Each structure stands twice: as C-alpha cells, then as structure tokens.
Amino acid sequence: MPTKADPCSQPSLMHPDEAIALLLKQVNPLEDSEVVQLSQGLGRVLAEDLASSIDLPPFNNSAMDGYAFRFEDLTNNESLNLIGQSFAGHPFEGEAQPNTCIRIMTGAPLPDGYDTVQMHEKVEAKETDIFIEPPKAIGANVRYRGEEVKTGGKVLVNGTQVGAAELGVLATIGISQIRVTRQVKVAFFSTGDELRPVGTELAPGQIYDSNRYSIRGLLSRANVEWIDMGVVEDDPEAIREAFKNASANADMVLTSGGVSVGDADYTKQVLDEVGEITFWKLAIKPGKPFAFGKLDNAIFCGLPGNPVSSMVTFYKLVWPLLTKMQGLPQSKPLQVKAKLKGDLRKYPGRVEYQRGILSQNHSGEFEVTITGEQGSGMLTSMSLANCFVILAQEQGNTSDGTLVTVEPFNSVLC
C-alpha cells in the first residue's frame, strides 16, 4: 500500500538546500571593522593578518623537569657535577662548564653551552654527583628559540574567528589589541496578542513568550550584537513601526510568528508593503512558514511561531547567513550514519528534522533514539536532544535498525 503523502506538502515548496543557496547569495560579509582589547576578542573575526614581533619561543628552554648538560660529556658514562639550577623566571646566571650540569624546570631558559636535557626520572643524584641515562640524541627535550614562530612570521590570518587557542597565541606574542570585523546587528521581536512576559499571570488563551529567550540564546552563541525589541501586538501599524525602527538600527531583522496564513498573521502582509519577500514557505518540517525578504536597510528573516520550528529554521537558515555576514567560511555540517532504535513515522513531501539522542554502543557503532513526540510546539524535544535525525523529502516511514542520517548539534545549539 503506497505511503500517504504529507498533507502540508505542496509541489511549489522550495527544498531547504535550495533555500540556503539562495539566501547566501543575498548577503555579503560586513566590511566595517573596529579595534577591541584582546580580552574582548573571544568569538570575533579578525579583520587583518597578524604577525609576531618576537621569536616563539623567545629563548631556548627545557621541555621537561630534569637536568641540562652538554651531550658530549656523557660519552664516558661518568657522573656530572651539579653547579646550579634554572627555574622559569629565574635563569641560571653562571657559565656552562665541561662535565657539569644544572637542574632545570619546564620552560626555564637553557644556558648557552648546554645542548640537551634529560628528565629527572632518568637521572640519579648523589648530592652534587649526577648520573644521567644518555638520551637518544643531542638536543633531546629542548625547545629551540623561534622553532614555532620566527619574528615577522604570520600567526593568524584575516577572517580567523578568535577562540580560546587564538587568544592564547596572541597573548603569547604580546598583542593586546586586535582589529576585528564589526559585529552583525540583529534586531528581533515576537508577534502575538497571546504572548505574555514570564513572571506574570496567564489569562485564558495566553502563553508565555518563550521564543524570544531561545532566540536571544541562539544569537548570543552566534557572536552577534542583538537588540531585543520585545513583543509587538498583532496590529499592522504596530508591526510596520517595529519594522521601521528595527531596520534603522540593524543589519538583520528577525521575527518570531506572524508568517503563517492565519487571519491575524500580519508580518508577511506588512513586509509586502514596506519591503519585499524573496520567498515564503519551504519543504521543511518543522518550519514550513519561514519567510525571507528585505527592508530598507536590513535583510529580514521571519521564523515560525512554533518554538521548535523557530529553532530549527534559525539553525538551518539564519545561522549560515550570519556566518557569511561575519566573513567566516561556509562549511557543511558534520553528518554521520547511525542505526535507528525504534520506528519512525513520516509522510513523503518535506525534509524532516526530528530530534534525537546520538550515542555509541559497546561496539563503537553510532545509534540514535528519537526524543519522543515530535510536535513543533514541544520545545522539550530540543532540550532532550543532541542531534537532528534528517529524513529526506521523499522518504516515508523508517523501521528499527535502519541506518539514518544524523547531524550532531553544533556550538549554536549545544
């Protein structure tokens, strides 16, 4: 018996992959830049190449806690005379002598004349007589000046996103300020007379405005500057004024709700009047009523009002836009094959992003379990999940044990 078609699918609906490609053609990386303190640079994108003004490391030093000596002095397997020590910040101030050694700590300067270090576990010390097990070669356990980066060498390039490692690299070479691309500004608001602020009493038919909190979290993870404009009532004039204010202050205007086909869904109607719509409705579940367009000074992304739909469309459609606007390279999300545990019900017609829990069994094989009911209003399905189970547009029901495509959550959703 043929599988029943998705009742919400239509031949005219755009495939999400086609929508992503079209979206990315509509935006360009921001060109404006600013200088920030290194301590404020996490997540920002470099707007210049950076070179080192010093050698890295700046001097020969020890890679181990142990003893430094001349390799040639070990040829007779006799003891060496201990004449001093070198600690990080407190180098040995004497001169290297034949048949001598010094105690040295990790990172401490290696005095001129000494060329090798042996770890203390392979050394026997009897007062000042030091018996050293010969290492395999001269230069063992020595970090040489400039072996990582030489003065003038490039350390990071324009377009690099600054993470924890990059902060450390720049601090290592003494850079205190960096030039970065200006942050993308995103103004967002929710629409709906039924929405109430958290912490207030609900009247019959009202719900709490959860989407703004999810969107605020997603935008914070995306390293953009966000402007929370609150809840805008279901009134064309109020929405029109919100669009005007948002467009004047942001690069992107992001809304939640009001892009469906209900009698009070005015967002799309007003956008038709004050801007333009590039496309509306996609062959995606959840998230079909996603809208994209342009205002006077900003691009517009209309997320569906259902909370799961809002998060899924942000992840698949808005986040790639933001990364391009920041000047970051586009990369395909990591996807793996996993064995499905349990049966899945699906109608052909739309690409589905079901929420799942990815794990490995005792044999190291990937397995995935659906979080439970997958309704677009069930936000707990996102909270419980660590991945999406992606089901192709024409795919139908899927049985237990089938290999399915799984996309682990990225840093925006984790």
Salt bridges, closest charged atoms under 4 A:
ASP6 OD2 - ARG350 NE 2.72
ASP17 OD2 - HIS15 ND1 3.92
ASP32 OD2 - ARG182 NE 3.47
GLU34 OE2 - ARG44 NH2 2.60
ASP49 OD2 - LYS154 NZ 3.44
ASP55 OD2 - ARG145 NE 2.76
GLU72 OE2 - ARG70 NH2 3.70
ASP73 OD1 - ARG70 NH2 2.95
GLU121 OE2 - HIS120 NE2 3.37
GLU124 OE2 - LYS126 NZ 3.64
ASP209 OD2 - ARG212 NH1 2.62
ASP228 OD1 - ARG212 NE 2.81
ASP228 OD2 - ARG216 NH2 2.43
GLU237 OE1 - ARG240 NH1 2.66
ASP251 OD2 - ARG182 NH1 3.05
ASP272 OD2 - LYS268 NZ 3.50
GLU273 OE1 - ARG240 NH2 2.50
GLU352 OE2 - LYS285 NZ 3.93
GLU367 OE1 - LYS341 NZ 3.67
GLU407 OE2 - LYS316 NZ 3.97
